[in-house]
């Protein structure tokens, strides 16, 4: 036993890696190791011999196992020290610049529009993007034969022939939000409804999904003069100019009466838009006084209340203000485009600090 002890303790102390250590373990205390074979010989001994040899063999096995465990821990510590010496990092060095995300122009313009109208007392209203054709068309006084209700212009949701529920559509404007808000809040009312809308069209200035903002104000003494002032104040604040001139042209929308398309005096000299000067006129939105039938659909008494409404494309006014030539680029997910036109997340639009800094 003394020879086995000296043999394996000496070999364990000199071993240089875990593979060699495992080999020694098998040789010493494995199923067919020397110490294990010695323990099998206990059965051939007399009881008196077993009383002496048994404890001695167990003590030897425990000693060898302890030496193996200690050596294994020492080898692991040495390997960790070697790895740390090669993987050191100087934490006083400057960090690597990380790519910074930017705010999409659509999100930026929505924040700008919201800030402007909030300053005039308008709150934000939201509604579902999938709505019944009653909210999208009927409640807005759009007749059955109107072209906008055709499948060439509107995305209708699939339904089984046995389904008796009214057809649902991807909303073609945010006007259904106005009806829902009137139903819930009643009058007086002053809200804007920004959000995504859907129409079956796709070219340089149209996409199947785009963004709109609509405004609605209802009270007992609202007139077209109030509408004109609100729109002038909005255009002045949004384009950050002192002088604004709007032109109202008579038009027709089923949900307003009278209705007007609004043009903005501007100049395109040198291909650059200048608002409030020049001899050009550019259409920017549609507006009018809310039709009495629309008020009735929203459960508001048209004999007591009246109001104005307007709607404009968020994407369009973003293109005008920031010189973006193609509407389709808004949805291309091109990181180069986003870095060029994007806005810092910390530059929150406010009227007193400037909308676009």
Secondary structure in CASP SS format (residue, H / E / C, confidence):
PFRMAT SS
TARGET T0000
AUTHOR 0000-0000-0000
METHOD secondary structure of the structure
MODEL  1
X C 1.00
X H 1.00
X H 1.00
X H 1.00
X H 1.00
X H 1.00
X H 1.00
X H 1.00
X H 1.00
X H 1.00
X H 1.00
X H 1.00
X H 1.00
X H 1.00
X C 1.00
X C 1.00
X C 1.00
X H 1.00
X H 1.00
X H 1.00
X H 1.00
X H 1.00
X H 1.00
X H 1.00
X H 1.00
X H 1.00
X H 1.00
X H 1.00
X H 1.00
X C 1.00
X C 1.00
X C 1.00
X C 1.00
X H 1.00
X H 1.00
X H 1.00
X H 1.00
X H 1.00
X H 1.00
X H 1.00
X H 1.00
X H 1.00
X H 1.00
X H 1.00
X C 1.00
X C 1.00
X H 1.00
X H 1.00
X H 1.00
X H 1.00
X H 1.00
X H 1.00
X H 1.00
X H 1.00
X H 1.00
X H 1.00
X H 1.00
X H 1.00
X H 1.00
X H 1.00
X H 1.00
X H 1.00
X H 1.00
X H 1.00
X H 1.00
X H 1.00
X H 1.00
X H 1.00
X H 1.00
X H 1.00
X H 1.00
X H 1.00
X H 1.00
X H 1.00
X H 1.00
X H 1.00
X H 1.00
X H 1.00
X H 1.00
X H 1.00
X H 1.00
X H 1.00
X H 1.00
X H 1.00
X H 1.00
X H 1.00
X C 1.00
X C 1.00
X C 1.00
X C 1.00
X C 1.00
X C 1.00
X C 1.00
X C 1.00
X C 1.00
X C 1.00
X C 1.00
X C 1.00
X C 1.00
X C 1.00
X C 1.00
X C 1.00
X E 1.00
X C 1.00
X H 1.00
X H 1.00
X H 1.00
X H 1.00
X H 1.00
X H 1.00
X H 1.00
X H 1.00
X H 1.00
X H 1.00
X H 1.00
X H 1.00
X H 1.00
X H 1.00
X H 1.00
X C 1.00
X C 1.00
X C 1.00
X E 1.00
X E 1.00
X C 1.00
X C 1.00
X C 1.00
X C 1.00
X C 1.00
X E 1.00
X E 1.00
X E 1.00
X H 1.00
X H 1.00
X H 1.00
X H 1.00
X C 1.00
X H 1.00
X H 1.00
X H 1.00
X C 1.00
X C 1.00
X C 1.00
X C 1.00
X C 1.00
X C 1.00
X H 1.00
X H 1.00
X H 1.00
X C 1.00
X C 1.00
X C 1.00
X C 1.00
X C 1.00
X C 1.00
X E 1.00
X C 1.00
X C 1.00
X C 1.00
X C 1.00
X C 1.00
X C 1.00
X C 1.00
X C 1.00
X C 1.00
X C 1.00
X C 1.00
X E 1.00
X E 1.00
X E 1.00
X C 1.00
X C 1.00
X C 1.00
X C 1.00
X H 1.00
X H 1.00
X H 1.00
X H 1.00
X H 1.00
X H 1.00
X H 1.00
X H 1.00
X H 1.00
X H 1.00
X H 1.00
X C 1.00
X C 1.00
X C 1.00
X E 1.00
X E 1.00
X E 1.00
X E 1.00
X E 1.00
X E 1.00
X E 1.00
X E 1.00
X E 1.00
X E 1.00
X C 1.00
X C 1.00
X C 1.00
X C 1.00
X E 1.00
X C 1.00
X C 1.00
X E 1.00
X C 1.00
X C 1.00
X E 1.00
X E 1.00
X E 1.00
X E 1.00
X E 1.00
X E 1.00
X E 1.00
X E 1.00
X E 1.00
X E 1.00
X E 1.00
X C 1.00
X C 1.00
X C 1.00
X C 1.00
X H 1.00
X H 1.00
X H 1.00
X H 1.00
X H 1.00
X H 1.00
X H 1.00
X H 1.00
X H 1.00
X H 1.00
X H 1.00
X H 1.00
X H 1.00
X H 1.00
X H 1.00
X H 1.00
X C 1.00
X C 1.00
X C 1.00
X C 1.00
X C 1.00
X C 1.00
X E 1.00
X E 1.00
X E 1.00
X E 1.00
X E 1.00
X E 1.00
X E 1.00
X E 1.00
X C 1.00
X C 1.00
X E 1.00
X E 1.00
X E 1.00
X E 1.00
X E 1.00
X E 1.00
X E 1.00
X E 1.00
X E 1.00
X E 1.00
X E 1.00
X E 1.00
X C 1.00
X H 1.00
X H 1.00
X H 1.00
X C 1.00
X C 1.00
X E 1.00
X E 1.00
X C 1.00
X C 1.00
X C 1.00
X C 1.00
X E 1.00
X E 1.00
X E 1.00
X E 1.00
X E 1.00
X E 1.00
X E 1.00
X E 1.00
X E 1.00
X E 1.00
X E 1.00
X C 1.00
X H 1.00
X H 1.00
X H 1.00
X H 1.00
X H 1.00
X H 1.00
X C 1.00
X C 1.00
X C 1.00
X C 1.00
X C 1.00
X C 1.00
X C 1.00
X C 1.00
X E 1.00
X E 1.00
X E 1.00
X E 1.00
X E 1.00
X E 1.00
X E 1.00
X E 1.00
X H 1.00
X H 1.00
X H 1.00
X H 1.00
X H 1.00
X H 1.00
X H 1.00
X H 1.00
X H 1.00
X C 1.00
X C 1.00
X C 1.00
X C 1.00
X H 1.00
X H 1.00
X H 1.00
X H 1.00
X H 1.00
X C 1.00
X C 1.00
X C 1.00
X H 1.00
X H 1.00
X H 1.00
X H 1.00
X H 1.00
X H 1.00
X H 1.00
X C 1.00
X E 1.00
X C 1.00
X C 1.00
X C 1.00
X C 1.00
X C 1.00
X C 1.00
X E 1.00
X C 1.00
X C 1.00
X C 1.00
X E 1.00
X C 1.00
X C 1.00
X C 1.00
END
